[in-house]
Structures are given as C-alpha cells and as structure tokens.
C-alpha cells in the first residue's frame, strides 16, 4: 500500500469520524436516542458488514482463521474491548455530555500520548518534526476548545474527563492494531473488534432496547450515516492506513477529525465559533500539510 493511499485513507476516515460525531449529537439531542444503545448497535452492524465484505472477498475460512490462533485471538479480544469499545464509548459519552467538537478535540491528545510512549519505549527523544507537529496539534486543539481563554470552557467536567479518556483509548487502539496487520486483513481485524466490543456492551445496553420510539425517517437516515460512514468506513480506513503510515503519522493526520467536527457543529448545529477558534483550525491544517509534504517520512514506526 502506497504512502499516498494511506494518507488519503486516514484523511477521509477522519472526516467521516468527525462528521459522524456531530450527527450522533443530533440524534442524542433532538431524537432522544440513548448513547449506550447507539454505541452497541453501530458496533454490531458495522462489524457484521465488514466481516460480510471480507467473507465475500476471501471466503468464510479466512474470516474465522484468526480464532484458530490462541494468542492472537486473546489479543483480538483485548483490542475489541479496550481499544474499539474503549474509543467508541468514551468518545460518545463525551459527545453526549458536551458536544462533538469538544469530544473530538480532547480525543486528539492521542498523538502526543503516542509520541511519549514511543520515546520511552525506544529510549529516544522525539524528532524536531515530531515536536513541531505535536505543538501545532495541541495549540490548534487548545484554541478550538477554549477560544483562547480557559474561562470559556463551557462544557461539563465529565465531558472533559470522557474526552481525555477517549484520547487514551485512541492511543492504545492505534498502537495495538499494528500487531495484527502483518498477518490479517484490516477488514477482519476491525470487523471482529467491532463485533467483540458490541457484544460486550450488549450486556449492559441490549440492542433491542432502542430507548426512543416513533422516530421520523430523517432520524433513521442519520443512524445509517453514523453506522456506515462514521463507524464502519471511518474505523476501517484508520486501521488500513497503518499499513503504510506509522501510528504517529496516522494519529496526527487524524487531527482532521476535530476540524470536521467543529465545522459541522458550527455550520449545521449552529454553535458559536470565535476568530481564535478559526486560528486553531489553521494550526491543525498547517500541521497536516507539514506532515504530508512529499518525501517527508521521517516519523519512525512504533
């Protein structure tokens, strides 16, 4: 897989992920959809679809082969519960208690967490490029979140806590996924991880308990978007990008997710947006451009 294709996948997936968060907020706010139920149903349906696609391409045996390896199957269960479900639940909880923009911005503390982990693991200081991109990502997120003043942090503390936890979960998800890609297709890994996470959450939030009745057609269209684009394609593209990009690169390029979330929150849900937040938007765009300059592939694989 070429580097250019990997960059396309992570950028497209990040945009789908960000927009999906805003659509989910509308489902919570306007239609009374239960957050836990939405996480369960989106994981089960999206995971089932991905496994179905893989089965059509490679056959049933290839889809289930990973379960014949005890060590890998145990790692897959960990990835599904801690990684996939961890990212999905904490992210949606932050959206439910705050808004999509804040949730995605806090989630993108993940690149810095990954850089710290890699530096400790390799006993090496981050490169100059690592530091530049981390500063731009953090500065952009800070400006977008606060509009330049901590006193303007207008979300409940629990939304911030869930958002930071989603950053931790995303860092784990990004680093842990790499171990599977040498042996298995990303469709299998993401599909099974979603099914595992959805099955685990079904114990608390059964998929047959929607928590809302008499939904209009518009709400079902939003649900389909969240499941297909904001979940299935977003997560598959993210993991697929790791075939040609390092975890640090994928997590940094994924910072387009908060940009997409902020823009849709402002122009679609009509939340306020100050000029300092636009400056934060520019920081994230400059970071993405800086990272994707042709021939610049200095970030090492974790």
Buried (B, 14 or more C-beta within 10 A) or exposed (E): BEBEBBBEBBBBBBBBBBBBBBBBBBBBEEBEBBBBBBBBBBBBBBBBBBBEBBBEEBEEEBBEBBEEEEEBEEBBBEBBBBBBBBBBBBBBBBBBBBBBBBBBBBBBBBBBBBBEBBBEEEEEEBBEBBEBBBEBBBBBBBBBBBBBEEEEBBBEEEBBBBBBBBBBBBBBBBBBBBBBBEEBBBBBBBBBBBBBBBBBBBEEBEBEEBEBEEBEEEBEEBBEBBBBBBBBBBBBBBBBBBBBBBBBBBBBBBBBBBBBBBBBBBEBBEBEBBEBBBBBBEBBBBBBEBBBEEEEBEBBEB
